[in-house]
């Protein structure tokens, strides 16, 4: 009889610890999922949107603004100076509330989207439509974007007429003139 009681005790001990481990595993899984959900709230737009590719896939006004800043920065000679690159990142961090890593990710994505894009003028016109179509944008946001473009243009002290023209395209479309 004492052997039977010992066997029941061992089986009960194993069952209790098995149940405890399952509860701990479930709690850890729920905590992990909650952390992933909280981290995902500040995520950037996904690189692909269905069948659309290139600039047609852009629907986020932050992404469109990054592309516009990139085009203004590229205008003088097709390359971006270190000062202008830093200015774009600073504008995204200040105005979009991004971390440096998120700003880097968005800038890389914007460069990838515009790798085979048409002329800068057409890009700014197309991205202007994306920003203007965003439902929660205000005139202050439009003016802020204009300031962001101007800050990128003057980052290294040289502002060309082509850069002023690109900024003017945005200002005209947004009704800031």
ROSELO-357546 format. One record per residue (C-alpha): x, y, z; residue number from 0. Coordinates in steps of 0.5 Angstrom, whole numbers. Layout:
REM residues N
<node <X,Y,Z>,NUM>
...
This chain:
REM residues 177
<node <0,0,0>,0>
<node <6,5,2>,1>
<node <9,4,-5>,2>
<node <2,5,-9>,3>
<node <2,12,-4>,4>
<node <9,14,-6>,5>
<node <7,13,-14>,6>
<node <1,17,-13>,7>
<node <5,22,-10>,8>
<node <10,22,-15>,9>
<node <5,23,-21>,10>
<node <1,28,-17>,11>
<node <8,32,-16>,12>
<node <10,31,-24>,13>
<node <2,33,-26>,14>
<node <3,40,-21>,15>
<node <10,42,-24>,16>
<node <7,40,-31>,17>
<node <1,45,-30>,18>
<node <6,50,-27>,19>
<node <11,50,-33>,20>
<node <5,51,-38>,21>
<node <2,57,-34>,22>
<node <9,60,-34>,23>
<node <10,59,-42>,24>
<node <3,62,-43>,25>
<node <4,68,-39>,26>
<node <11,69,-43>,27>
<node <8,68,-49>,28>
<node <2,73,-48>,29>
<node <8,78,-45>,30>
<node <12,77,-52>,31>
<node <6,78,-56>,32>
<node <4,84,-52>,33>
<node <11,87,-53>,34>
<node <11,86,-60>,35>
<node <4,89,-61>,36>
<node <7,95,-57>,37>
<node <13,96,-61>,38>
<node <9,95,-68>,39>
<node <5,101,-66>,40>
<node <11,106,-69>,41>
<node <13,101,-75>,42>
<node <14,104,-82>,43>
<node <10,103,-88>,44>
<node <11,96,-91>,45>
<node <16,96,-97>,46>
<node <11,93,-101>,47>
<node <3,94,-102>,48>
<node <0,89,-106>,49>
<node <2,89,-114>,50>
<node <4,96,-114>,51>
<node <11,98,-114>,52>
<node <16,104,-114>,53>
<node <12,110,-113>,54>
<node <5,108,-114>,55>
<node <6,104,-107>,56>
<node <7,110,-103>,57>
<node <1,112,-99>,58>
<node <4,114,-92>,59>
<node <5,122,-92>,60>
<node <11,121,-88>,61>
<node <14,117,-94>,62>
<node <12,122,-99>,63>
<node <16,127,-95>,64>
<node <22,123,-94>,65>
<node <22,122,-102>,66>
<node <21,129,-103>,67>
<node <27,131,-98>,68>
<node <31,126,-102>,69>
<node <30,129,-109>,70>
<node <31,136,-106>,71>
<node <38,134,-103>,72>
<node <40,130,-110>,73>
<node <38,136,-114>,74>
<node <45,139,-115>,75>
<node <49,134,-118>,76>
<node <45,127,-117>,77>
<node <49,126,-110>,78>
<node <47,127,-103>,79>
<node <52,131,-99>,80>
<node <53,129,-92>,81>
<node <50,135,-89>,82>
<node <44,134,-93>,83>
<node <44,127,-91>,84>
<node <44,129,-84>,85>
<node <39,134,-85>,86>
<node <34,129,-88>,87>
<node <35,125,-82>,88>
<node <34,130,-77>,89>
<node <28,133,-80>,90>
<node <25,126,-80>,91>
<node <27,125,-72>,92>
<node <24,132,-70>,93>
<node <18,132,-74>,94>
<node <16,125,-75>,95>
<node <18,123,-68>,96>
<node <23,117,-71>,97>
<node <29,114,-68>,98>
<node <35,115,-71>,99>
<node <34,107,-74>,100>
<node <27,109,-76>,101>
<node <30,115,-80>,102>
<node <35,111,-83>,103>
<node <30,105,-85>,104>
<node <26,110,-88>,105>
<node <31,114,-92>,106>
<node <34,107,-95>,107>
<node <27,105,-97>,108>
<node <26,112,-100>,109>
<node <32,112,-104>,110>
<node <30,105,-106>,111>
<node <23,107,-109>,112>
<node <27,113,-113>,113>
<node <32,109,-116>,114>
<node <29,108,-123>,115>
<node <24,114,-122>,116>
<node <23,119,-127>,117>
<node <25,126,-126>,118>
<node <25,130,-120>,119>
<node <20,135,-122>,120>
<node <15,129,-123>,121>
<node <17,125,-117>,122>
<node <15,132,-113>,123>
<node <9,133,-116>,124>
<node <7,125,-115>,125>
<node <9,125,-108>,126>
<node <5,132,-107>,127>
<node <-1,129,-109>,128>
<node <0,123,-104>,129>
<node <1,128,-98>,130>
<node <-5,132,-100>,131>
<node <-9,126,-100>,132>
<node <-8,124,-93>,133>
<node <-14,126,-89>,134>
<node <-11,128,-83>,135>
<node <-6,133,-86>,136>
<node <-7,141,-84>,137>
<node <-4,147,-87>,138>
<node <1,147,-81>,139>
<node <3,140,-83>,140>
<node <4,143,-90>,141>
<node <8,149,-88>,142>
<node <12,144,-84>,143>
<node <14,140,-90>,144>
<node <16,146,-94>,145>
<node <20,148,-88>,146>
<node <23,141,-88>,147>
<node <25,142,-95>,148>
<node <28,149,-95>,149>
<node <32,146,-89>,150>
<node <35,140,-93>,151>
<node <36,145,-99>,152>
<node <40,150,-95>,153>
<node <44,145,-90>,154>
<node <50,145,-94>,155>
<node <50,153,-96>,156>
<node <48,152,-103>,157>
<node <41,153,-106>,158>
<node <40,152,-113>,159>
<node <35,155,-117>,160>
<node <33,147,-119>,161>
<node <32,146,-111>,162>
<node <28,152,-111>,163>
<node <23,150,-116>,164>
<node <22,143,-113>,165>
<node <20,147,-107>,166>
<node <16,152,-110>,167>
<node <12,146,-114>,168>
<node <10,143,-107>,169>
<node <8,150,-104>,170>
<node <4,151,-110>,171>
<node <0,145,-110>,172>
<node <-1,146,-102>,173>
<node <-3,153,-103>,174>
<node <2,156,-99>,175>
<node <3,162,-104>,176>
